[in-house]
């Protein structure tokens, strides 16, 4: 009986924790899309997570932080708030989504307290192919079956449960591989390529 109660409590807490983490975003947009889909995200300083789900749409959670504090606003309010540093360019078709965060800073330096970072957590159909580019952020790809292309200058790249052809390149970060069955072409200048699947053997 005690084990059943403890198991129930554990499940409830895990579900609550997952919902709490999912609510940590600034705003969310859902894009109707037809498989096989293509996702492109280009942004400086952004962490980008792309995870397969069972739906036939693309769910994008925009996580906007100012001085490490999450900005909870509408999309219009966010665009106004970040306009002195960034602007969004979003283009979508029936089978593609292209998101770019473009710098609006022409000269000068933004101090750390005022600096705004835009991160992404994206759920896509598993047959989605991607092209992801971040200058200083980490990238995660999980559960996809199509071809993937991801690049980061100073971040880590984590590849989990992937098939298809995968190109991954980072200058100063690690490339972490776990259960990748496709053809992997990975490059890192000052980091390591770590295959977790081999370590489990």
C-alpha positions as a Python dict, from the first residue, in 0.01 Angstrom:
ca = {
    (1, 'X'): (0, 0, 0),
    (2, 'X'): (276, 240, 97),
    (3, 'X'): (460, 163, -227),
    (4, 'X'): (144, 240, -428),
    (5, 'X'): (97, 572, -249),
    (6, 'X'): (462, 666, -299),
    (7, 'X'): (443, 574, -667),
    (8, 'X'): (129, 785, -709),
    (9, 'X'): (292, 1083, -538),
    (10, 'X'): (604, 1043, -752),
    (11, 'X'): (399, 1041, -1073),
    (12, 'X'): (201, 1348, -963),
    (13, 'X'): (517, 1540, -872),
    (14, 'X'): (686, 1445, -1200),
    (15, 'X'): (385, 1562, -1400),
    (16, 'X'): (368, 1885, -1202),
    (17, 'X'): (740, 1943, -1253),
    (18, 'X'): (707, 1889, -1629),
    (19, 'X'): (413, 2132, -1650),
    (20, 'X'): (602, 2388, -1442),
    (21, 'X'): (904, 2371, -1669),
    (22, 'X'): (683, 2396, -1978),
    (23, 'X'): (527, 2717, -1843),
    (24, 'X'): (864, 2891, -1826),
    (25, 'X'): (832, 3073, -2156),
    (26, 'X'): (745, 3423, -2273),
    (27, 'X'): (492, 3337, -2544),
    (28, 'X'): (397, 3042, -2761),
    (29, 'X'): (296, 3011, -3125),
    (30, 'X'): (156, 2712, -3314),
    (31, 'X'): (215, 2675, -3688),
    (32, 'X'): (15, 2434, -3903),
    (33, 'X'): (254, 2241, -4122),
    (34, 'X'): (256, 1945, -4362),
    (35, 'X'): (509, 1663, -4340),
    (36, 'X'): (782, 1629, -4440),
    (37, 'X'): (847, 1968, -4285),
    (38, 'X'): (1154, 2190, -4276),
    (39, 'X'): (1249, 2414, -3983),
    (40, 'X'): (1511, 2689, -3998),
    (41, 'X'): (1619, 2890, -3692),
    (42, 'X'): (1899, 3147, -3702),
    (43, 'X'): (1983, 3350, -3395),
    (44, 'X'): (2277, 3481, -3193),
    (45, 'X'): (2320, 3382, -2828),
    (46, 'X'): (2023, 3145, -2842),
    (47, 'X'): (1975, 2802, -2691),
    (48, 'X'): (1768, 2598, -2937),
    (49, 'X'): (1586, 2275, -2850),
    (50, 'X'): (1397, 2086, -3121),
    (51, 'X'): (1205, 1779, -3002),
    (52, 'X'): (981, 1540, -3196),
    (53, 'X'): (617, 1500, -3095),
    (54, 'X'): (314, 1314, -3229),
    (55, 'X'): (130, 1623, -3353),
    (56, 'X'): (115, 1750, -3711),
    (57, 'X'): (200, 2107, -3620),
    (58, 'X'): (500, 2301, -3495),
    (59, 'X'): (482, 2445, -3143),
    (60, 'X'): (737, 2716, -3071),
    (61, 'X'): (798, 2833, -2716),
    (62, 'X'): (980, 3167, -2723),
    (63, 'X'): (1189, 3215, -2408),
    (64, 'X'): (1299, 3578, -2381),
    (65, 'X'): (1525, 3681, -2094),
    (66, 'X'): (1653, 4020, -1986),
    (67, 'X'): (1934, 4013, -1734),
    (68, 'X'): (1855, 3643, -1672),
    (69, 'X'): (1494, 3730, -1585),
    (70, 'X'): (1214, 3577, -1792),
    (71, 'X'): (991, 3829, -1970),
    (72, 'X'): (625, 3717, -1950),
    (73, 'X'): (452, 3925, -2215),
    (74, 'X'): (248, 3896, -2532),
    (75, 'X'): (427, 3863, -2865),
    (76, 'X'): (357, 4229, -2952),
    (77, 'X'): (488, 4344, -2614),
    (78, 'X'): (800, 4131, -2653),
    (79, 'X'): (871, 4267, -3001),
    (80, 'X'): (842, 4622, -2865),
    (81, 'X'): (1061, 4542, -2563),
    (82, 'X'): (1344, 4390, -2767),
    (83, 'X'): (1329, 4629, -3064),
    (84, 'X'): (1643, 4821, -2962),
    (85, 'X'): (1842, 4495, -2978),
    (86, 'X'): (1654, 4240, -3190),
    (87, 'X'): (1378, 4196, -3442),
    (88, 'X'): (1195, 3878, -3538),
    (89, 'X'): (1159, 3759, -3895),
    (90, 'X'): (913, 3471, -3922),
    (91, 'X'): (813, 3315, -4253),
    (92, 'X'): (595, 3005, -4288),
    (93, 'X'): (455, 2799, -4574),
    (94, 'X'): (251, 2479, -4577),
    (95, 'X'): (561, 2267, -4510),
    (96, 'X'): (829, 2505, -4379),
    (97, 'X'): (897, 2748, -4097),
    (98, 'X'): (1184, 2998, -4100),
    (99, 'X'): (1259, 3197, -3783),
    (100, 'X'): (1540, 3451, -3759),
    (101, 'X'): (1632, 3682, -3473),
    (102, 'X'): (1820, 3973, -3630),
    (103, 'X'): (2032, 4227, -3446),
    (104, 'X'): (1920, 4591, -3459),
    (105, 'X'): (2228, 4720, -3274),
    (106, 'X'): (2434, 4930, -3515),
    (107, 'X'): (2699, 5067, -3281),
    (108, 'X'): (2781, 5056, -2913),
    (109, 'X'): (2765, 4789, -2646),
    (110, 'X'): (2473, 4648, -2446),
    (111, 'X'): (2560, 4596, -2080),
    (112, 'X'): (2478, 4262, -1919),
    (113, 'X'): (2186, 4396, -1714),
    (114, 'X'): (2007, 4526, -2024),
    (115, 'X'): (2109, 4247, -2261),
    (116, 'X'): (1816, 4046, -2398),
    (117, 'X'): (1851, 3684, -2508),
    (118, 'X'): (1596, 3487, -2709),
    (119, 'X'): (1587, 3108, -2668),
    (120, 'X'): (1367, 2845, -2833),
    (121, 'X'): (1199, 2520, -2736),
    (122, 'X'): (1026, 2371, -3040),
    (123, 'X'): (809, 2062, -3082),
    (124, 'X'): (788, 1930, -3438),
    (125, 'X'): (663, 1624, -3631),
    (126, 'X'): (933, 1357, -3623),
    (127, 'X'): (991, 1368, -4001),
    (128, 'X'): (1097, 1734, -3981),
    (129, 'X'): (1437, 1833, -4119),
    (130, 'X'): (1618, 2128, -3963),
    (131, 'X'): (1883, 2392, -4024),
    (132, 'X'): (1979, 2553, -3694),
    (133, 'X'): (2242, 2819, -3632),
    (134, 'X'): (2334, 2985, -3303),
    (135, 'X'): (2649, 3184, -3235),
    (136, 'X'): (2685, 3130, -2861),
    (137, 'X'): (2405, 2895, -2760),
    (138, 'X'): (2355, 2523, -2705),
    (139, 'X'): (2154, 2309, -2948),
    (140, 'X'): (1948, 1996, -2875),
    (141, 'X'): (1791, 1772, -3141),
    (142, 'X'): (1580, 1478, -3022),
    (143, 'X'): (1364, 1209, -3179),
    (144, 'X'): (1379, 1314, -3546),
    (145, 'X'): (1406, 1088, -3852),
    (146, 'X'): (1498, 1332, -4132),
    (147, 'X'): (1820, 1512, -4222),
    (148, 'X'): (1956, 1768, -3975),
    (149, 'X'): (2207, 2051, -4001),
    (150, 'X'): (2313, 2240, -3688),
    (151, 'X'): (2595, 2480, -3610),
    (152, 'X'): (2703, 2673, -3301),
    (153, 'X'): (3018, 2876, -3244),
    (154, 'X'): (3060, 2844, -2867),
    (155, 'X'): (2784, 2607, -2757),
    (156, 'X'): (2741, 2236, -2704),
    (157, 'X'): (2535, 2028, -2946),
    (158, 'X'): (2338, 1729, -2815),
    (159, 'X'): (2197, 1474, -3059),
    (160, 'X'): (1953, 1218, -2918),
    (161, 'X'): (1748, 942, -3085),
    (162, 'X'): (1811, 1056, -3443),
    (163, 'X'): (1823, 888, -3782),
    (164, 'X'): (1887, 1035, -4125),
    (165, 'X'): (2192, 1235, -4230),
    (166, 'X'): (2318, 1470, -3958),
    (167, 'X'): (2575, 1749, -3985),
    (168, 'X'): (2686, 1907, -3657),
    (169, 'X'): (2959, 2165, -3611),
    (170, 'X'): (3073, 2374, -3314),
    (171, 'X'): (3395, 2565, -3253),
    (172, 'X'): (3437, 2560, -2876),
    (173, 'X'): (3173, 2318, -2753),
    (174, 'X'): (3122, 1945, -2719),
    (175, 'X'): (2906, 1730, -2947),
    (176, 'X'): (2717, 1475, -2738),
    (177, 'X'): (2568, 1179, -2924),
    (178, 'X'): (2313, 935, -2783),
    (179, 'X'): (2141, 669, -2997),
    (180, 'X'): (2209, 824, -3336),
    (181, 'X'): (2164, 561, -3609),
    (182, 'X'): (2194, 784, -3913),
    (183, 'X'): (2504, 906, -4095),
    (184, 'X'): (2674, 1157, -3864),
    (185, 'X'): (2924, 1419, -3983),
    (186, 'X'): (3047, 1602, -3670),
    (187, 'X'): (3315, 1867, -3626),
    (188, 'X'): (3442, 2052, -3318),
    (189, 'X'): (3762, 2259, -3293),
    (190, 'X'): (3824, 2281, -2918),
    (191, 'X'): (3565, 2040, -2779),
    (192, 'X'): (3503, 1666, -2780),
    (193, 'X'): (3266, 1428, -2957),
    (194, 'X'): (3114, 1216, -2679),
    (195, 'X'): (2919, 903, -2776),
    (196, 'X'): (2700, 811, -2479),
    (197, 'X'): (2572, 497, -2653),
    (198, 'X'): (2923, 350, -2657),
    (199, 'X'): (2974, 435, -2289),
    (200, 'X'): (2662, 233, -2198),
    (201, 'X'): (2809, -87, -2349),
}
